[in-house]
Amino acid sequence: MRTKSSATERSRIAVHGRPPKAAPSAASTSPAASPSAGEGGPAAPPSPAGTRSGLLQAALGVVAFSLTFPATAWGLEGFGSWSLVAVRCVLAAVVAGGALLAVRAPLPARRHWPGLAVVAAGVVLGFPLLTTLALETSTTAHAAVVVGLLPLTTALLSALRVGARPSRTFWAAALAGAAAVVAFTVQQSGGALTTADGYLFGALLVCAAGYTEGGRLARVMPGWQVIGWALVLCLPLTVPGAALALAHEPVHLGAHAVAGLLWVAAGSQFLGMVVWYRGMAAVGIPKASQLQLAQPLLTLVWSVLLLGEHLTPAAPLTAAAVLVCIAVTQRARG
């Protein structure tokens, strides 16, 4: 029987030019068998082109986020704090929901919903609300430098949540950048912390948690769908919240108020998050988060150009220090 089987096998090779392929095993076709398919599996190292693309997308997200505070200040000219936050979330959810319907995106797996809830609580609701309340009594320049601590906060939570282990050089540069931001903040505020600072520090924590979960989920589902589903998830809260807030807070529509609302809804809340999460998925959460060290400096520029705020001489020195730290963190390997 073995001789007959071998002869049959040789005849098949002679006819087809190659031996028949073995049937794939269940282990080889299982999603868990692929290192990049499962949430806990090690991700393949990105190619140089993929790294450049990821850094570019993360940088575009930073530019979009840098306009958030000036746009919020414009929005507060015509809306109350609660109205502005609720309406921006509803509008962003409409845009995201339309995009999800257009591509017929499938519902996320059940195991992903807890992570999406963290993204929703931190990025969709918590950060916009706390920073908007802070901007009622704080300048955009002051808020920008306090939120400059977000990269370090995100890197710390990332190390705890997803096991990221950046190098010592990375941490040294990140801490140096954070120290520069803290020094600038203290110099701006005269050494005294205010209620607005409390809101801003709270915003740092909830946003870092949302970024960490969003970056983790963006490795197993498209990044734009992460923020899209998080926005949709909040609709049962944001729709009645918007109706209630608009009924109790006066609205004075103007060019600045409308432009500010549209930007924080479409630009900051959705489009910026899309490229940001894609960038984090490509280059890693700690490295992408360090690009945000440039965000407060960009916001300072916008605050001068769009709001007419005045900068102190310390701003150029802080800018130089932060840019050096960004260069070091991008070269350091985790």
C-alpha positions in Angstrom: 0.0 0.0 0.0 2.8 2.4 0.8 4.5 1.7 -2.6 1.2 2.3 -4.4 0.6 5.5 -2.5 4.1 6.8 -3.3 3.6 6.1 -7.0 0.3 7.9 -7.0 2.0 10.9 -5.3 4.8 11.0 -7.9 2.2 10.9 -10.7 0.4 13.9 -9.2 3.7 15.9 -9.0 4.5 15.0 -12.6 1.0 16.3 -13.8 0.7 19.4 -11.6 4.4 20.4 -11.2 4.2 20.6 -7.4 3.0 18.5 -4.5 -0.5 19.1 -3.2 -0.7 21.6 -0.3 -1.4 20.3 3.1 -4.7 21.4 4.7 -4.1 24.2 7.2 -4.5 23.2 10.8 -7.0 24.8 13.1 -4.1 26.4 15.0 -2.7 28.1 11.9 -6.1 29.6 10.9 -7.1 30.8 14.3 -7.0 34.5 14.9 -5.2 34.0 18.1 -2.4 32.2 16.3 -1.5 35.5 14.6 0.7 37.7 16.8 -0.9 40.8 15.5 -4.5 39.6 15.5 -4.9 39.2 19.2 -4.9 42.0 21.7 -2.3 40.4 23.9 0.0 39.2 21.1 3.2 41.0 20.3 2.8 43.4 17.5 5.2 43.2 14.5 7.8 46.0 14.4 6.6 48.8 12.0 8.6 49.4 8.8 10.4 52.7 8.4 7.7 53.9 6.0 5.0 52.8 8.4 6.8 54.7 11.2 7.0 57.9 9.2 3.4 57.6 8.2 2.4 56.9 11.9 4.4 59.9 13.1 2.8 62.1 10.4 -0.7 61.1 11.4 0.0 61.6 15.1 1.5 65.0 14.3 -1.7 66.0 12.3 -3.7 65.0 15.3 -1.6 67.2 17.5 -2.2 70.2 15.2 -5.9 69.6 15.3 -5.8 69.3 19.1 -3.7 72.5 19.4 -6.7 74.5 18.0 -9.1 73.0 20.5 -8.6 75.6 23.3 -8.8 78.7 21.0 -11.9 77.2 19.3 -13.4 76.5 22.7 -12.8 80.1 23.8 -14.6 81.2 20.6 -17.5 78.8 21.4 -17.9 80.2 24.9 -18.6 83.6 23.3 -22.0 82.2 22.3 -22.7 79.1 24.4 -22.6 78.1 28.0 -20.0 75.5 29.1 -22.4 72.6 29.4 -24.2 73.5 26.2 -21.0 73.7 24.3 -19.7 70.4 25.5 -23.0 68.5 24.9 -23.7 70.0 21.5 -20.2 69.3 20.3 -20.5 65.7 21.3 -23.8 65.3 19.6 -22.5 66.9 16.3 -19.3 64.8 16.4 -21.4 61.6 17.0 -23.6 62.5 14.0 -20.5 62.8 11.8 -19.0 59.6 13.2 -22.3 57.7 12.9 -22.7 58.7 9.3 -19.2 57.5 8.5 -19.8 54.2 10.3 -23.0 53.7 8.4 -21.4 54.7 5.1 -18.8 51.9 5.3 -21.2 49.5 7.0 -18.8 49.0 9.9 -19.6 46.0 12.0 -20.4 46.4 15.7 -17.3 46.0 17.9 -16.8 42.7 19.6 -18.2 42.4 23.1 -14.8 42.3 24.7 -14.0 45.8 23.2 -16.9 47.7 24.7 -15.3 48.2 28.2 -12.4 49.8 26.5 -14.7 52.0 24.3 -16.5 53.0 27.5 -13.2 54.3 28.9 -12.5 56.2 25.7 -15.9 57.7 25.8 -15.6 58.7 29.5 -12.1 60.2 29.1 -11.9 61.6 25.6 -15.5 62.3 24.6 -17.0 63.5 27.9 -14.4 64.1 30.6 -11.7 66.0 28.9 -13.9 68.4 26.9 -16.1 69.2 30.0 -13.2 69.8 32.4 -11.2 71.9 30.0 -14.2 73.9 29.0 -15.0 74.6 32.7 -11.3 75.6 33.2 -11.4 78.0 30.2 -14.2 80.0 31.9 -11.6 81.5 34.2 -8.3 80.6 32.6 -6.6 81.9 29.5 -5.9 79.4 26.7 -2.2 80.0 27.1 -2.2 78.9 30.7 -4.5 75.9 30.0 -2.2 74.8 27.2 0.9 74.6 29.2 -0.8 72.7 32.0 -2.2 70.2 29.6 1.4 69.9 28.2 1.9 67.3 30.9 -0.5 65.0 29.0 2.3 63.1 27.2 4.0 62.0 30.4 0.7 61.1 32.0 -0.2 59.0 28.9 3.2 57.3 28.9 2.8 56.4 32.6 -0.7 55.0 32.2 0.4 53.1 29.1 3.2 51.4 31.0 0.7 50.3 33.6 -2.1 49.3 31.2 -0.4 47.7 28.2 3.0 46.8 29.6 5.0 49.4 27.6 8.6 49.7 28.8 10.3 52.7 27.2 14.1 53.1 27.7 15.8 55.2 30.3 16.7 57.8 27.7 13.1 58.0 26.7 12.0 58.6 30.3 14.8 61.2 30.9 13.8 63.2 27.9 10.1 62.9 28.7 10.7 64.1 32.3 12.8 67.0 31.1 10.1 68.1 28.7 7.5 67.8 31.5 9.8 69.8 33.8 10.0 72.6 31.2 6.3 72.7 30.9 5.8 72.8 34.7 8.3 75.6 35.0 6.6 77.6 32.3 3.2 77.0 34.0 4.4 78.1 37.4 6.0 81.2 35.9 2.7 82.0 34.1 0.5 81.6 37.2 2.8 83.2 39.7 3.2 80.0 41.6 -0.4 79.7 42.7 -2.8 77.0 41.6 -6.4 77.9 40.9 -9.7 76.0 40.5 -9.1 76.0 36.8 -5.8 74.2 37.4 -7.8 71.5 39.3 -10.1 71.0 36.4 -7.1 70.8 34.1 -5.2 68.2 36.2 -8.4 66.1 36.3 -8.6 66.5 32.5 -5.0 65.2 32.2 -5.9 61.9 34.0 -9.1 61.1 32.2 -7.7 62.0 28.8 -4.6 59.9 29.3 -6.8 57.0 30.2 -8.8 57.5 27.1 -5.7 57.8 24.9 -4.2 54.6 26.4 -7.4 52.5 25.8 -7.9 54.1 22.4 -4.3 53.3 21.3 -4.7 49.7 22.5 -8.0 49.3 20.7 -6.6 50.9 17.5 -4.3 47.8 17.2 -7.2 45.5 16.7 -9.8 47.7 15.0 -9.5 50.8 12.7 -8.6 53.8 14.8 -11.3 56.0 13.4 -13.9 53.4 14.4 -12.6 53.6 18.0 -13.5 57.2 18.4 -16.5 56.8 16.2 -18.1 54.1 18.4 -17.1 55.9 21.5 -19.0 59.0 20.3 -22.1 56.9 19.3 -21.9 55.2 22.7 -22.4 58.6 24.4 -25.5 59.6 22.5 -27.9 58.4 25.2 -26.3 60.9 27.5 -25.3 63.7 25.2 -28.7 64.2 23.4 -30.8 64.8 26.6 -27.8 66.6 28.1 -27.7 69.0 25.1 -31.5 69.6 25.3 -31.3 70.3 29.0 -28.3 72.6 28.8 -29.7 74.6 25.9 -32.9 75.1 27.8 -31.1 76.6 30.8 -28.1 78.4 29.2 -28.6 81.4 26.9 -27.2 81.1 23.3 -25.9 84.0 21.3 -24.9 82.8 17.9 -22.1 84.6 16.1 -19.3 83.9 13.7 -16.8 83.0 16.4 -19.3 80.9 18.3 -20.4 78.8 15.3 -16.8 78.4 14.0 -15.5 77.3 17.4 -18.4 74.8 17.8 -17.9 73.3 14.4 -14.1 72.9 14.9 -14.3 71.3 18.3 -17.0 68.9 17.1 -15.7 67.9 13.7 -12.0 68.8 13.9 -10.9 68.1 17.4 -13.5 65.5 18.5 -13.5 63.3 15.4 -11.1 64.0 12.6 -8.2 64.8 14.9 -8.9 61.6 16.9 -9.0 59.5 13.7 -5.4 60.4 12.7 -4.2 60.4 16.3 -5.3 56.9 17.1 -4.0 55.6 13.7 -0.6 57.2 14.6 -0.6 55.7 18.1 -1.3 52.3 16.6 1.5 52.6 14.1 4.4 53.9 16.4 3.2 53.0 19.9 1.5 55.0 22.6 4.5 56.3 24.5 6.4 57.6 21.4 3.3 59.1 19.8 2.3 60.8 23.0 5.6 62.7 23.2 4.6 64.6 20.0 2.1 66.3 22.2 4.9 68.2 23.9 4.6 70.5 21.0 0.9 71.0 21.4 0.9 73.7 24.1 3.4 75.7 22.1 1.2 75.5 19.0 -1.7 76.5 21.1 0.2 79.6 22.3 0.7 80.6 18.7 -3.0 80.2 18.0 -3.9 82.1 21.1 -1.9 85.1 19.9 -3.1 84.9 16.3 -6.8 84.1 17.0 -7.4 85.5 20.4 -4.9 88.3 20.7 -3.4 87.0 23.9 0.1 88.1 24.9 3.1 85.7 25.5 5.9 86.1 28.0 9.6 86.0 27.0 9.7 82.5 28.5 7.7 81.0 25.6 10.6 80.8 23.1 12.9 79.1 25.7 10.2 76.6 26.5 9.7 75.9 22.9 13.4 75.2 22.3 13.6 72.9 25.3 10.5 71.0 24.3 11.6 70.5 20.7 14.9 69.1 21.9 13.0 66.6 24.2 10.8 65.6 21.3 13.9 64.8 19.1 15.4 62.7 21.9 12.2 60.7 22.6 11.8 59.9 18.9 15.3 58.5 18.7 15.1 56.5 22.0 13.9 53.0 21.6 11.5 51.4 24.1 
